[in-house]
Amino acid sequence: MAVADRLELVVVRHGLTAWNRERRYQGQRDIPLLLPEARTGLDRLRESLAGDEFDAVHASDLIRCRQTLAHLLVGRRLGVEPHFDARLRELDFGEFEGKCYEELQALPAYRAWIDSQGEQAPPGGESTRSLRQRLGEWFGDLLADVEAHGLQRVLVITHGGVIRELRRHFEEIDFWEGSVGQAEGRRLTFVQREGEWQCSSSSAEPVPASATP
């Protein structure tokens, strides 16, 4: 077994849902994909990942991520059993779930949440500190598997808020700069130096059309 000193983590957001289209906060509501409208983005993502072989697959247990993974696997044999993990769920938006900006913008609690960049939990919801904690636990477990089994490339199907938080941590960018669209994400490369895992690069997945030769 190869010694694990490099990891490629392909982290992508689920496909389009009706609430995405209506710009409603979904959070941990179990909202399915909007089909057939979601297929265009999912087909593009599947084509982009067609040449990749994955040593492990992790996904949020919510249906929109399960459906996204199922679509990405059409026509290919995965060879590994997916891990569905509630720690990869979207932030719990509490009382904001099911509502859009126009319905919330005048509420003091909503303005306080926005101004705090999510550090203050929504009423009945979850703070980004809590999200970071569960993501940190998940990532620690993943690295343990990487080192134990020599994993080199891992696919993760998750949510926009999760990817935003991962980017804020590993890319050291502002909270508002980490957004990705539906059926889009990041390809993160990690290297282990002196026993510490460090993110050495991050790029868009799929590659934007404007960036292709």
C-alpha positions in Angstrom: 0.0 0.0 0.0 1.3 3.4 -1.0 2.2 5.8 1.8 -0.4 8.6 2.0 1.3 12.0 1.5 -1.0 13.5 -1.1 -4.7 13.8 -1.3 -7.0 15.2 -4.0 -10.4 16.1 -2.6 -13.1 16.8 -5.2 -15.9 18.6 -3.3 -19.1 19.4 -5.3 -22.4 20.9 -4.5 -25.7 19.0 -5.2 -27.7 19.8 -8.3 -30.5 22.3 -8.8 -33.7 22.1 -6.6 -36.9 24.1 -6.7 -35.9 26.0 -3.6 -32.6 26.9 -5.2 -34.5 28.3 -8.2 -36.8 30.3 -5.8 -33.7 31.4 -3.8 -35.1 29.9 -0.6 -32.9 28.8 2.3 -33.0 25.0 2.3 -30.7 24.1 5.2 -31.4 20.6 6.4 -34.9 20.3 4.8 -34.9 17.2 2.7 -35.6 18.8 -0.7 -35.2 16.7 -3.9 -33.6 17.8 -7.1 -35.7 19.7 -9.6 -35.8 17.4 -12.6 -35.4 17.5 -15.5 -34.1 21.1 -15.1 -31.1 19.9 -12.9 -29.8 17.5 -15.5 -27.9 20.1 -17.6 -25.6 21.0 -14.7 -25.3 17.4 -13.5 -24.4 16.2 -17.0 -21.7 18.7 -17.3 -20.3 17.7 -13.9 -20.4 14.0 -14.7 -18.5 14.7 -18.0 -15.9 16.6 -16.1 -15.4 13.8 -13.6 -15.5 11.0 -16.2 -11.7 10.5 -16.2 -11.3 10.4 -12.4 -11.1 7.2 -10.4 -12.1 7.7 -6.7 -10.7 5.7 -3.8 -13.6 6.8 -1.6 -16.9 8.7 -1.9 -18.5 10.7 0.9 -21.9 12.4 0.7 -24.5 14.2 2.8 -27.3 11.9 3.6 -30.0 14.4 2.3 -31.9 13.3 -0.8 -30.6 16.0 -3.1 -27.0 14.8 -2.5 -28.0 11.1 -2.9 -29.7 12.0 -6.2 -26.7 14.0 -7.4 -24.4 11.1 -6.6 -26.7 8.6 -8.4 -26.7 10.8 -11.5 -22.9 11.1 -11.5 -22.6 7.3 -11.4 -24.8 6.6 -14.4 -22.7 4.6 -16.9 -19.8 4.0 -14.6 -18.8 1.5 -11.9 -17.7 3.1 -8.7 -16.0 0.2 -7.1 -16.4 1.5 -3.5 -19.3 1.9 -1.2 -20.4 5.5 -0.6 -20.3 6.9 2.9 -23.5 8.9 3.7 -22.7 11.2 6.6 -25.0 13.7 8.4 -21.9 15.8 9.3 -21.8 16.9 5.6 -25.3 18.4 5.8 -26.0 22.0 5.0 -26.0 24.5 7.9 -29.3 24.4 9.8 -30.9 27.7 9.1 -33.7 27.2 11.7 -36.6 29.6 11.3 -35.1 31.0 8.1 -35.6 27.7 6.2 -38.2 27.8 3.5 -37.9 31.6 3.2 -36.1 33.9 0.8 -34.3 37.2 1.2 -37.3 39.3 0.4 -39.2 37.7 3.3 -36.4 38.0 5.8 -34.6 41.3 5.0 -36.5 43.4 7.4 -36.1 41.1 10.4 -33.5 42.2 13.0 -32.5 38.6 13.7 -31.8 38.1 10.0 -29.7 41.3 9.7 -27.7 40.3 12.8 -27.0 36.9 11.3 -25.9 38.4 8.0 -23.7 41.0 9.8 -22.1 38.3 11.9 -21.2 36.2 8.8 -23.1 33.4 10.3 -21.3 33.3 13.6 -24.5 34.1 15.3 -26.9 31.2 14.9 -30.3 31.9 13.2 -33.3 31.5 15.6 -33.6 27.8 16.2 -30.7 27.1 13.9 -26.9 26.5 13.8 -23.9 28.8 14.0 -21.0 28.5 11.6 -18.9 27.6 14.6 -21.0 24.5 15.1 -20.7 23.7 11.3 -17.0 24.1 11.5 -16.9 21.7 14.5 -18.7 18.9 12.7 -16.8 19.4 9.5 -13.6 19.3 11.4 -14.6 16.0 13.0 -15.5 14.6 9.6 -12.2 15.8 8.0 -10.2 14.3 10.8 -11.9 10.9 10.3 -11.3 11.2 6.5 -7.6 11.9 7.0 -7.3 8.9 9.3 -8.8 6.7 6.5 -6.4 8.3 4.0 -3.4 7.4 6.1 -4.7 3.9 7.0 -5.7 2.9 3.5 -3.5 5.0 1.2 -6.4 6.9 -0.4 -5.4 9.4 -3.0 -8.6 10.8 -4.5 -11.9 11.3 -2.7 -15.2 12.6 -4.0 -17.5 14.5 -1.7 -21.1 15.5 -2.5 -22.4 18.2 -0.2 -24.0 21.6 0.1 -23.1 25.2 -0.7 -22.6 26.3 2.9 -20.3 23.4 3.6 -18.1 24.2 0.6 -18.1 27.9 1.6 -16.8 27.0 5.0 -14.2 24.6 3.6 -13.0 27.3 1.3 -12.9 29.9 4.0 -10.7 27.5 6.1 -8.4 26.0 3.4 -8.2 28.9 0.9 -8.2 31.6 3.6 -10.8 33.7 1.8 -13.6 35.9 3.0 -16.9 34.2 4.0 -18.8 35.8 1.1 -16.2 34.8 -1.5 -16.6 31.0 -1.2 -19.9 30.5 -3.0 -20.3 27.9 -5.7 -23.2 27.1 -8.0 -25.3 24.0 -8.1 -23.4 21.0 -9.6 -20.2 22.9 -9.1 -17.4 22.7 -6.6 -13.6 22.7 -5.9 -10.7 20.4 -6.5 -8.5 20.7 -3.4 -5.0 19.2 -3.3 -3.5 18.4 0.1 0.1 17.4 0.9 1.5 16.0 4.1 4.6 17.8 5.3 6.3 16.8 8.6 3.1 15.1 9.8 0.8 18.0 8.9 -1.7 18.1 6.1 -1.7 21.4 4.1 -3.9 22.6 1.2 -1.5 23.3 -1.6 -4.0 24.2 -4.4 -7.6 24.8 -5.2 -9.4 25.0 -8.6 -12.9 25.1 -9.9 -14.7 22.0 -10.8 -15.9 21.8 -13.5 -13.3 24.1 -15.1 -15.2 27.2 -16.2 -15.9 27.4 -20.0 -14.0 30.7 -20.2 -10.9 28.9 -18.8 -10.8 26.0 -21.3 -8.5 26.3 -24.3 
